[in-house]
Every structure is written in structure tokens, then in C-alpha cells.
Amino acid sequence: MTSAKHHDTTLRFLFEDADIRGEWVLLGESLKSVNACHPYSSSVRQLLGQFAAAVVLISNNLKYSGKVMLQARSEGPISLIMLECTSRSEIRGIARGNCDATADQTLDLIPDAQLAITLERDGGQRYQGIVPLDGQSLARALDHYFLQSEQLNTRFWLFSDGNVAAGLMLQQLPAQRQIEADDRQNQWQNAAVIADTVTADELYHLLPKALLHRLYHQQDLRVFEHQPVVFRCACSRERSLNALSAFSAKEVNDMLAEQGGIDMACEMCGTSYKFTLTDLLGLAQNPVLH
């Protein structure tokens, strides 16, 4: 069984004789921290877990300092779900809507949603792609997205019980080790068919190297070191203060008059930032009247 040190980690592996790479992830405490600020139902926590596992797997392919964000909006019980992961494997996320809602299939919480995948470099350069979820699983939607956007065969396997989340990803790389098209296709199909046998219980409880041996004991794999995954919010006092610039001077003064100060809490992590009149006098826009 997995030990505590393997929770909240991700692991990369390569097939030595095929142009295929893989990623494994298991989230525990980091996922609990994502869920901690809101009374989510078990179904909502499961959906958040699947998104969290997926965004970590995707972020491991970043070749630059930045972050990946998975976001879906819908007219269903959950109006928004968003998870992001930085290139340093720092995650945070949130769900909005009827957070008490339950569903036998987690995607029923976000019916007819559009999934937005955003890649953002530190400094602001951003790329976004959109793919419909339309009743299929999150994993299959991501398979389709990567095939269309990068023209690379990609498969995801995502599981969450609401308390832990785990995932596996395979991606076929550009031809280097094997250039024959038929051989490449056979190698890819074989790797994917074998991965289709993986179960949630195995991903939750088997040590990653034991799992990979169970799946690919006939293959020569290069397995890299574990990388830790942590919950970390990007909020700050400065960002919260800047957010108040969106309010008019009258609105800010009304809040000050009613409360004697302004208390802003981050939805992602629950951190509270308190501001007084002295703090607000320095706002660049809509200066506070006094």
C-alpha cells in the first residue's frame, strides 16, 4: 500500500523503447485543503478531485514557469468549477453554485458545460483552448482536447472519492525511438489497452512503482523521482486591496461607515484581510472620500 510520503506526489515515467511518456499522481492533504473552506457535498468533492488530479498531470508537461487552469461553467447545480496548478505543483481551486448538490455521475453537476484549459506563463502570456464536456467524462474530454490541440495521442484515467484523488496519463511523443507508423500505433494501442485495466483502488493504494510493474512489467521504463504537490493560494493583502479599486468611492465609504473597516476573505483558502481607512487612502483608482 502507499505510504504517507507518496500522498500528494506526482511521478513521471518514460517507455525506453517507445515514444510514450506517462504521469502518475495521488492527492490527499492537498485536496483536503482545496475542500476545507466550503461545505461541499461528496459529489462536488469528487468532481473537484478529478479536476485536481487532471490539472496536476497537465501541469507536469509545462516547459516554462507558469500555471495551468481547468475551468468549467454550466447552468446546472454547479455554475463554476476551477482548479489550477503551477509549474511548482502548487494547487488551489473552488466550486460555486449549489454545493450541497449530489449526482450519481459527477458531470451531471455541470451539464452541457464547456471546459476551458488555460496555459499561462509567468508574466502574462496566455493560451486557452475550449472543449465541450457534453456528457462524456472529464478524462475523455481531455483526451480529445490534446489530440486536437497538439496532434498527439493522449489518454487520462481520473478517480476521486472526495477525500483522495488519483490519476494516470499517457501521451505519445513525436517519433524518435520508433519511426515506423504501424509499429508506433501498435505500441500506443498496447500501452493504452493495458492502462485501461487500472482501477481506482490500485491508484489509491499501490505504490507507484508497484503499479507500473503490474501494468508494464514487460516494458522497460525509466521512472523519475517523485515531485511533491502542495496546496498554496496566490492571494495576498496587496491583491485584495487592489480588488477594492473596482468599487466606487461611495461604495467603499459606505462599507467603512457601516463596519468601521472592510474585511475581505479569500474564497480559495479562507484567509481574511482587514482594511481600515488609512489602508484605503492609497488606492490608485476611485480614491476614498473623507
C-alpha positions, 0 to 999 in steps of 0.5 A: 500500500502507499505510504504517507510520503507518496500522498500528494506526489506526482511521478513521471515515467518514460517507455525506453523503447517507445515514444510514450511518456506517462504521469502518475499522481495521488492527492490527499492533504492537498485536496483536503485543503482545496475542500476545507473552506466550503461545505461541499457535498461528496459529489462536488468533492469528487468532481473537484478531485478529478479536476485536481488530479487532471490539472496536476498531470497537465501541469507536469508537461509545462516547459516554462514557469507558469500555471495551468487552469481547468475551468468549467461553467454550466447552468446546472447545480454547479455554475463554476468549477476551477482548479489550477496548478503551477509549474511548482505543483502548487494547487488551489481551486473552488466550486460555486453554485449549489454545493450541497448538490449530489449526482450519481455521475459527477458531470451531471453537476455541470451539464452541457458545460464547456471546459476551458484549459488555460496555459499561462506563463509567468508574466502574462502570456496566455493560451486557452483552448475550449472543449465541450464536456457534453456528457462524456467524462472529464478524462475523455474530454481531455483526451480529445482536447490534446489530440486536437490541440497538439496532434498527439495521442493522449489518454487520462484515467481520473478517480476521486472519492472526495477525500483522495484523488488519483490519476494516470496519463499517457501521451505519445511523443513525436517519433524518435525511438520508433519511426515506423507508423504501424509499429508506433500505433501498435505500441500506443494501442498496447500501452493504452489497452493495458492502462485501461485495466487500472482501477481506482483502488490500485491508484489509491493504494499501490505504490507507484512503482508497484503499479507500473510493474503490474501494468508494464512489467514487460516494458522497460521504463525509466521512472523519475523521482517523485515531485511533491504537490502542495496546496498554496493560494496566490492571494495576498493583502496587496491583491485584495486591496487592489480588488477594492479599486473596482468599487466606487468611492461611495461604495467603499465609504459606505462599507467603512461607515457601516463596519468601521473597516472592510474585511475581505476573505479569500474564497480559495483558502479562507484567509481574511484581510482587514482594511481600515481607512488609512489602508484605503487612502492609497488606492490608485483608482476611485480614491476614498472620500473623507 
